[in-house]
Amino acid sequence: MSKVLVIGGSGFLGSHVSDVLTNKGHEVYIFDLVKSKYLLPNQKMIIGDILNKDLIDQSIEKVDYVYHFAAIADIKEAKDNPIKSARFNIIGTLNILDACVKYKIKRIIFSSSIYVYSNHGSFYRSTKQSCELFIENYFEEYKLEYTILRYGSLYGTRANNFNFINNVIKQALLNKEIIRKGDGQETRDYINVIDAAISSVDVLSEDYINKYVMITGNQTRKVNELLEMINEMMNNEIKITYDSKNYDGHYQLTPYSFRPKVALKMISKNHHDLGQGILDCIYENYQTLKKEGQSILYNKIKKNG
Ligand SMILES: NC(=O)c1ccc[n+]([C@@H]2O[C@H](COP(=O)([O-])OP(=O)(O)OC[C@H]3O[C@@H](n4cnc5c(N)ncnc54)[C@H](O)[C@@H]3O)[C@@H](O)[C@H]2O)c1
């Protein structure tokens, strides 16, 4: 069995993945800003920020595999805070990747999103796309093996406040009313977080080295059907209101978008002669090197010859 660090392991998805890893006999270390409410007696907790490079180094040095779940995971929060999102989601991930290379980690398993394929998701999507590219580059440059997990819509116990199903259940319990942004015709493939956590651990198999894996549900539901289901379970006492005007940042039927990005080819009307242009560059370099007092071999060869 292996030593595994779960970064962001106090959160919704990370805590369930930590449970599955521990139940399978792995030695689990959880790294998070906050202490996990779900910490098992045989799990070890490290409290810290992924922006603290020294602590990330010390934590990664101990283990064989790293799961990385720590991020600004709320699309709305990321949309309102692009710089903060880039720091936590991108720079934080780079700290982790660097340490994985330094301590020759067997594999990094990264939590991405189906939104990387989408026109939706704003800065959340930009940060996830960027991390995916960096992870690929770290493999190309340093042979750090990876598995990228692209999760769909999760629901289940321990969900955070911005989780859709958790949020509507809270509204129903507190106010006997659910206000849904959107017309309810949107479809989602919900997956239970425990099923997602089991799949997330199954990918430790060698079959998933350097692979992208989609972890989504296989039962498509319209949002209005789901809300009706919740209403029925709560004795039809819940008022459901749809607010399609303020629906923003999410998708209707599919997260995927066809986005060919063909650049315009701009043909300049001006024309610098190539030879003349290169001569300008040689001249500029020559002047700069001379000013810096560097010994220019070219001149010496010319003199001696
Ligand atoms: N929940 C979903 O539906 C879903 C879908 C697709 C992708 N994901 C991705 O999965 C990951 C986990 O999502 P989640 O829903 O469990 O979110 P979450 O907010 O419940 O968990 C994230 C955890 O990371 C920790 N964290 C955040 N910033 C940190 C930092 N700077 N240093 C250390 N710890 C930090 C938080 O304290 C939290 O415990 C995220 O990367 C998210 O983008 C989630």
The ligand as a Gaussian input file, in Angstrom:
#p B3LYP/6-31G(d) Opt

LIG

0 1
 N      -17.778000      19.625000      -6.412000
 C      -17.902000      19.578000      -7.714000
 O      -19.023000      19.455000      -8.252000
 C      -16.676000      19.643000      -8.593000
 C      -16.839000      19.486000      -9.975000
 C      -15.706000      19.607000     -10.797000
 C      -14.458000      19.831000     -10.237000
 N      -14.338000      19.968000      -8.880000
 C      -13.002000      20.252000      -8.355000
 O      -12.688000      19.353000      -7.302000
 C      -11.920000      20.035000      -6.290000
 C      -12.617000      19.893000      -4.947000
 O      -13.921000      20.473000      -5.028000
 P      -14.898000      20.482000      -3.784000
 O      -16.269000      20.610000      -4.311000
 O      -14.542000      19.369000      -2.882000
 O      -14.504000      21.888000      -3.127000
 P      -14.358000      22.263000      -1.582000
 O      -14.324000      23.758000      -1.533000
 O      -15.369000      21.562000      -0.748000
 O      -12.927000      21.679000      -1.200000
 C      -11.728000      22.349000      -1.481000
 C      -10.836000      22.209000      -0.260000
 O       -9.600000      22.836000      -0.574000
 C       -9.190000      23.624000       0.534000
 N       -8.384000      24.734000       0.047000
 C       -8.787000      25.778000      -0.717000
 N       -7.769000      26.614000      -0.942000
 C       -6.692000      26.095000      -0.299000
 C       -5.348000      26.507000      -0.151000
 N       -4.929000      27.669000      -0.694000
 N       -4.499000      25.726000       0.551000
 C       -4.930000      24.565000       1.121000
 N       -6.201000      24.129000       1.030000
 C       -7.072000      24.888000       0.317000
 C      -10.481000      24.109000       1.181000
 O      -10.268000      24.459000       2.553000
 C      -11.388000      22.912000       0.990000
 O      -11.335000      22.047000       2.107000
 C      -11.778000      21.478000      -6.746000
 O      -10.533000      21.638000      -7.383000
 C      -12.904000      21.639000      -7.736000
 O      -12.619000      22.622000      -8.686000
 C      -15.410000      19.880000      -8.040000

